[in-house]
């Protein structure tokens, strides 16, 4: 089992979703190597 680590996400990193909403960067497999959870902020 890998050693747990802490990741820091800075505000301002956003992207436009397919349905026209803007999302703030959050915890995902791509951003933090997360497994079993994905959290993004809808703005």
PDB file with SEQRES, HELIX, SHEET and CRYST1 records, atoms N, CA, C and O in Angstrom:
SEQRES   1 A   43  UNK UNK UNK UNK UNK UNK UNK UNK UNK UNK UNK UNK UNK          
SEQRES   2 A   43  UNK UNK UNK UNK UNK UNK UNK UNK UNK UNK UNK UNK UNK          
SEQRES   3 A   43  UNK UNK UNK UNK UNK UNK UNK UNK UNK UNK UNK UNK UNK          
SEQRES   4 A   43  UNK UNK UNK UNK                                              
HELIX    1 AA1 UNK A   29  UNK A   32  1                                   4    
SHEET    1 AA1 3 UNK A  14  UNK A  16  0                                        
SHEET    2 AA1 3 UNK A  22  UNK A  27 -1                                        
SHEET    3 AA1 3 UNK A  39  UNK A  42 -1                                        
CRYST1    1.000    1.000    1.000  90.00  90.00  90.00 P 1           1          
ATOM      1  N   UNK A   1       0.851  -1.173   0.000  1.00  0.00           N  
ATOM      2  CA  UNK A   1       0.000   0.000   0.000  1.00  0.00           C  
ATOM      3  C   UNK A   1       0.901   1.242   0.000  1.00  0.00           C  
ATOM      4  O   UNK A   1       1.832   1.324   0.802  1.00  0.00           O  
ATOM      5  N   UNK A   2       0.632   2.219  -0.901  1.00  0.00           N  
ATOM      6  CA  UNK A   2       1.469   3.423  -0.957  1.00  0.00           C  
ATOM      7  C   UNK A   2       1.301   4.302   0.285  1.00  0.00           C  
ATOM      8  O   UNK A   2       0.267   4.269   0.952  1.00  0.00           O  
ATOM      9  N   UNK A   3       2.312   5.066   0.572  1.00  0.00           N  
ATOM     10  CA  UNK A   3       2.271   5.997   1.695  1.00  0.00           C  
ATOM     11  C   UNK A   3       1.330   7.153   1.370  1.00  0.00           C  
ATOM     12  O   UNK A   3       1.466   7.758   0.306  1.00  0.00           O  
ATOM     13  N   UNK A   4       0.369   7.487   2.258  1.00  0.00           N  
ATOM     14  CA  UNK A   4      -0.536   8.617   2.003  1.00  0.00           C  
ATOM     15  C   UNK A   4       0.239   9.933   1.890  1.00  0.00           C  
ATOM     16  O   UNK A   4       1.238  10.143   2.578  1.00  0.00           O  
ATOM     17  N   UNK A   5      -0.233  10.793   1.026  1.00  0.00           N  
ATOM     18  CA  UNK A   5       0.369  12.114   0.859  1.00  0.00           C  
ATOM     19  C   UNK A   5      -0.720  13.173   0.906  1.00  0.00           C  
ATOM     20  O   UNK A   5      -1.907  12.857   0.822  1.00  0.00           O  
ATOM     21  N   UNK A   6      -0.321  14.407   1.038  1.00  0.00           N  
ATOM     22  CA  UNK A   6      -1.241  15.537   1.073  1.00  0.00           C  
ATOM     23  C   UNK A   6      -1.029  16.365  -0.190  1.00  0.00           C  
ATOM     24  O   UNK A   6       0.113  16.659  -0.545  1.00  0.00           O  
ATOM     25  N   UNK A   7      -2.109  16.746  -0.875  1.00  0.00           N  
ATOM     26  CA  UNK A   7      -2.027  17.567  -2.084  1.00  0.00           C  
ATOM     27  C   UNK A   7      -2.687  18.904  -1.833  1.00  0.00           C  
ATOM     28  O   UNK A   7      -3.706  18.974  -1.146  1.00  0.00           O  
ATOM     29  N   UNK A   8      -2.117  19.972  -2.384  1.00  0.00           N  
ATOM     30  CA  UNK A   8      -2.647  21.321  -2.241  1.00  0.00           C  
ATOM     31  C   UNK A   8      -3.166  21.793  -3.590  1.00  0.00           C  
ATOM     32  O   UNK A   8      -2.455  21.720  -4.592  1.00  0.00           O  
ATOM     33  N   UNK A   9      -4.415  22.281  -3.618  1.00  0.00           N  
ATOM     34  CA  UNK A   9      -5.014  22.790  -4.844  1.00  0.00           C  
ATOM     35  C   UNK A   9      -5.212  24.285  -4.701  1.00  0.00           C  
ATOM     36  O   UNK A   9      -5.792  24.741  -3.716  1.00  0.00           O  
ATOM     37  N   UNK A  10      -4.747  25.042  -5.653  1.00  0.00           N  
ATOM     38  CA  UNK A  10      -4.853  26.499  -5.636  1.00  0.00           C  
ATOM     39  C   UNK A  10      -6.162  26.938  -6.291  1.00  0.00           C  
ATOM     40  O   UNK A  10      -6.588  26.330  -7.273  1.00  0.00           O  
ATOM     41  N   UNK A  11      -6.809  27.984  -5.766  1.00  0.00           N  
ATOM     42  CA  UNK A  11      -8.012  28.513  -6.420  1.00  0.00           C  
ATOM     43  C   UNK A  11      -7.656  29.127  -7.768  1.00  0.00           C  
ATOM     44  O   UNK A  11      -6.525  29.562  -7.985  1.00  0.00           O  
ATOM     45  N   UNK A  12      -8.617  29.156  -8.655  1.00  0.00           N  
ATOM     46  CA  UNK A  12      -8.405  29.777  -9.952  1.00  0.00           C  
ATOM     47  C   UNK A  12      -8.213  28.792 -11.087  1.00  0.00           C  
ATOM     48  O   UNK A  12      -8.297  29.171 -12.255  1.00  0.00           O  
ATOM     49  N   UNK A  13      -7.958  27.539 -10.765  1.00  0.00           N  
ATOM     50  CA  UNK A  13      -7.830  26.528 -11.802  1.00  0.00           C  
ATOM     51  C   UNK A  13      -9.229  26.014 -12.132  1.00  0.00           C  
ATOM     52  O   UNK A  13      -9.786  25.217 -11.378  1.00  0.00           O  
ATOM     53  N   UNK A  14      -9.807  26.464 -13.257  1.00  0.00           N  
ATOM     54  CA  UNK A  14     -11.163  26.070 -13.624  1.00  0.00           C  
ATOM     55  C   UNK A  14     -11.182  25.497 -15.034  1.00  0.00           C  
ATOM     56  O   UNK A  14     -10.239  25.667 -15.806  1.00  0.00           O  
ATOM     57  N   UNK A  15     -12.270  24.821 -15.348  1.00  0.00           N  
ATOM     58  CA  UNK A  15     -12.483  24.340 -16.710  1.00  0.00           C  
ATOM     59  C   UNK A  15     -13.975  24.335 -16.995  1.00  0.00           C  
ATOM     60  O   UNK A  15     -14.791  24.228 -16.079  1.00  0.00           O  
ATOM     61  N   UNK A  16     -14.329  24.450 -18.274  1.00  0.00           N  
ATOM     62  CA  UNK A  16     -15.728  24.459 -18.697  1.00  0.00           C  
ATOM     63  C   UNK A  16     -16.182  23.028 -18.956  1.00  0.00           C  
ATOM     64  O   UNK A  16     -15.554  22.293 -19.717  1.00  0.00           O  
ATOM     65  N   UNK A  17     -17.281  22.644 -18.312  1.00  0.00           N  
ATOM     66  CA  UNK A  17     -17.833  21.309 -18.497  1.00  0.00           C  
ATOM     67  C   UNK A  17     -18.679  21.229 -19.762  1.00  0.00           C  
ATOM     68  O   UNK A  17     -18.971  22.252 -20.382  1.00  0.00           O  
ATOM     69  N   UNK A  18     -19.069  20.028 -20.144  1.00  0.00           N  
ATOM     70  CA  UNK A  18     -19.848  19.790 -21.363  1.00  0.00           C  
ATOM     71  C   UNK A  18     -21.233  20.431 -21.313  1.00  0.00           C  
ATOM     72  O   UNK A  18     -21.801  20.744 -22.359  1.00  0.00           O  
ATOM     73  N   UNK A  19     -21.787  20.633 -20.113  1.00  0.00           N  
ATOM     74  CA  UNK A  19     -23.129  21.201 -19.975  1.00  0.00           C  
ATOM     75  C   UNK A  19     -23.109  22.703 -19.748  1.00  0.00           C  
ATOM     76  O   UNK A  19     -24.135  23.288 -19.401  1.00  0.00           O  
ATOM     77  N   UNK A  20     -21.947  23.343 -19.940  1.00  0.00           N  
ATOM     78  CA  UNK A  20     -21.861  24.789 -19.854  1.00  0.00           C  
ATOM     79  C   UNK A  20     -21.525  25.355 -18.488  1.00  0.00           C  
ATOM     80  O   UNK A  20     -21.462  26.574 -18.328  1.00  0.00           O  
ATOM     81  N   UNK A  21     -21.308  24.502 -17.500  1.00  0.00           N  
ATOM     82  CA  UNK A  21     -20.939  24.974 -16.166  1.00  0.00           C  
ATOM     83  C   UNK A  21     -19.424  25.069 -16.048  1.00  0.00           C  
ATOM     84  O   UNK A  21     -18.688  24.364 -16.739  1.00  0.00           O  
ATOM     85  N   UNK A  22     -18.972  25.947 -15.166  1.00  0.00           N  
ATOM     86  CA  UNK A  22     -17.546  26.044 -14.864  1.00  0.00           C  
ATOM     87  C   UNK A  22     -17.262  25.259 -13.589  1.00  0.00           C  
ATOM     88  O   UNK A  22     -18.015  25.333 -12.617  1.00  0.00           O  
ATOM     89  N   UNK A  23     -16.184  24.518 -13.608  1.00  0.00           N  
ATOM     90  CA  UNK A  23     -15.793  23.698 -12.466  1.00  0.00           C  
ATOM     91  C   UNK A  23     -14.436  24.141 -11.957  1.00  0.00           C  
ATOM     92  O   UNK A  23     -13.538  24.432 -12.747  1.00  0.00           O  
ATOM     93  N   UNK A  24     -14.281  24.196 -10.646  1.00  0.00           N  
ATOM     94  CA  UNK A  24     -12.984  24.483 -10.037  1.00  0.00           C  
ATOM     95  C   UNK A  24     -12.253  23.157  -9.847  1.00  0.00           C  
ATOM     96  O   UNK A  24     -12.869  22.132  -9.554  1.00  0.00           O  
ATOM     97  N   UNK A  25     -10.953  23.191 -10.017  1.00  0.00           N  
ATOM     98  CA  UNK A  25     -10.152  21.981  -9.866  1.00  0.00           C  
ATOM     99  C   UNK A  25     -10.346  21.389  -8.481  1.00  0.00           C  
ATOM    100  O   UNK A  25     -10.487  22.121  -7.501  1.00  0.00           O  
ATOM    101  N   UNK A  26     -10.353  20.078  -8.400  1.00  0.00           N  
ATOM    102  CA  UNK A  26     -10.534  19.413  -7.120  1.00  0.00           C  
ATOM    103  C   UNK A  26      -9.831  18.074  -7.090  1.00  0.00           C  
ATOM    104  O   UNK A  26      -8.943  17.805  -7.899  1.00  0.00           O  
ATOM    105  N   UNK A  27     -10.229  17.252  -6.168  1.00  0.00           N  
ATOM    106  CA  UNK A  27      -9.618  15.942  -5.973  1.00  0.00           C  
ATOM    107  C   UNK A  27     -10.156  14.967  -7.010  1.00  0.00           C  
ATOM    108  O   UNK A  27     -11.369  14.794  -7.130  1.00  0.00           O  
ATOM    109  N   UNK A  28      -9.272  14.338  -7.751  1.00  0.00           N  
ATOM    110  CA  UNK A  28      -9.652  13.327  -8.729  1.00  0.00           C  
ATOM    111  C   UNK A  28      -8.466  12.399  -8.959  1.00  0.00           C  
ATOM    112  O   UNK A  28      -7.383  12.612  -8.414  1.00  0.00           O  
ATOM    113  N   UNK A  29      -8.678  11.375  -9.764  1.00  0.00           N  
ATOM    114  CA  UNK A  29      -7.576  10.475 -10.105  1.00  0.00           C  
ATOM    115  C   UNK A  29      -6.490  11.227 -10.860  1.00  0.00           C  
ATOM    116  O   UNK A  29      -5.302  10.978 -10.657  1.00  0.00           O  
ATOM    117  N   UNK A  30      -6.901  12.156 -11.738  1.00  0.00           N  
ATOM    118  CA  UNK A  30      -5.938  12.903 -12.543  1.00  0.00           C  
ATOM    119  C   UNK A  30      -5.134  13.907 -11.717  1.00  0.00           C  
ATOM    120  O   UNK A  30      -3.930  14.058 -11.919  1.00  0.00           O  
ATOM    121  N   UNK A  31      -5.797  14.588 -10.793  1.00  0.00           N  
ATOM    122  CA  UNK A  31      -5.118  15.659 -10.061  1.00  0.00           C  
ATOM    123  C   UNK A  31      -4.362  15.179  -8.827  1.00  0.00           C  
ATOM    124  O   UNK A  31      -3.347  15.767  -8.455  1.00  0.00           O  
ATOM    125  N   UNK A  32      -4.847  14.121  -8.193  1.00  0.00           N  
ATOM    126  CA  UNK A  32      -4.240  13.711  -6.924  1.00  0.00           C  
ATOM    127  C   UNK A  32      -3.998  12.213  -6.810  1.00  0.00           C  
ATOM    128  O   UNK A  32      -3.526  11.733  -5.779  1.00  0.00           O  
ATOM    129  N   UNK A  33      -4.321  11.477  -7.866  1.00  0.00           N  
ATOM    130  CA  UNK A  33      -4.159  10.031  -7.783  1.00  0.00           C  
ATOM    131  C   UNK A  33      -5.200   9.372  -6.889  1.00  0.00           C  
ATOM    132  O   UNK A  33      -4.991   8.266  -6.391  1.00  0.00           O  
ATOM    133  N   UNK A  34      -6.333  10.062  -6.688  1.00  0.00           N  
ATOM    134  CA  UNK A  34      -7.385   9.560  -5.803  1.00  0.00           C  
ATOM    135  C   UNK A  34      -8.038   8.308  -6.381  1.00  0.00           C  
ATOM    136  O   UNK A  34      -8.165   8.162  -7.596  1.00  0.00           O  
ATOM    137  N   UNK A  35      -8.447   7.419  -5.498  1.00  0.00           N  
ATOM    138  CA  UNK A  35      -9.218   6.245  -5.900  1.00  0.00           C  
ATOM    139  C   UNK A  35     -10.469   6.187  -5.035  1.00  0.00           C  
ATOM    140  O   UNK A  35     -10.389   6.273  -3.810  1.00  0.00           O  
ATOM    141  N   UNK A  36     -11.617   6.042  -5.672  1.00  0.00           N  
ATOM    142  CA  UNK A  36     -12.865   5.926  -4.934  1.00  0.00           C  
ATOM    143  C   UNK A  36     -13.522   7.239  -4.563  1.00  0.00           C  
ATOM    144  O   UNK A  36     -14.551   7.238  -3.886  1.00  0.00           O  
ATOM    145  N   UNK A  37     -12.950   8.373  -4.992  1.00  0.00           N  
ATOM    146  CA  UNK A  37     -13.565   9.670  -4.689  1.00  0.00           C  
ATOM    147  C   UNK A  37     -13.187  10.675  -5.780  1.00  0.00           C  
ATOM    148  O   UNK A  37     -12.082  10.635  -6.321  1.00  0.00           O  
ATOM    149  N   UNK A  38     -14.114  11.565  -6.089  1.00  0.00           N  
ATOM    150  CA  UNK A  38     -13.874  12.645  -7.048  1.00  0.00           C  
ATOM    151  C   UNK A  38     -14.682  13.845  -6.568  1.00  0.00           C  
ATOM    152  O   UNK A  38     -15.908  13.766  -6.484  1.00  0.00           O  
ATOM    153  N   UNK A  39     -14.017  14.956  -6.252  1.00  0.00           N  
ATOM    154  CA  UNK A  39     -14.708  16.147  -5.748  1.00  0.00           C  
ATOM    155  C   UNK A  39     -14.251  17.373  -6.527  1.00  0.00           C  
ATOM    156  O   UNK A  39     -13.067  17.711  -6.532  1.00  0.00           O  
ATOM    157  N   UNK A  40     -15.199  18.037  -7.185  1.00  0.00           N  
ATOM    158  CA  UNK A  40     -14.941  19.280  -7.904  1.00  0.00           C  
ATOM    159  C   UNK A  40     -15.993  20.291  -7.463  1.00  0.00           C  
ATOM    160  O   UNK A  40     -17.083  19.906  -7.039  1.00  0.00           O  
ATOM    161  N   UNK A  41     -15.679  21.565  -7.559  1.00  0.00           N  
ATOM    162  CA  UNK A  41     -16.609  22.618  -7.153  1.00  0.00           C  
ATOM    163  C   UNK A  41     -17.272  23.203  -8.388  1.00  0.00           C  
ATOM    164  O   UNK A  41     -16.591  23.705  -9.282  1.00  0.00           O  
ATOM    165  N   UNK A  42     -18.602  23.142  -8.444  1.00  0.00           N  
ATOM    166  CA  UNK A  42     -19.384  23.710  -9.536  1.00  0.00           C  
ATOM    167  C   UNK A  42     -19.617  25.176  -9.234  1.00  0.00           C  
ATOM    168  O   UNK A  42     -20.113  25.520  -8.161  1.00  0.00           O  
ATOM    169  N   UNK A  43     -19.257  26.059 -10.185  1.00  0.00           N  
ATOM    170  CA  UNK A  43     -19.446  27.496  -9.971  1.00  0.00           C  
ATOM    171  C   UNK A  43     -20.346  28.084 -11.031  1.00  0.00           C  
ATOM    172  O   UNK A  43     -20.618  29.285 -11.013  1.00  0.00           O  
TER     173      UNK A  43                                                      
END                                                                             
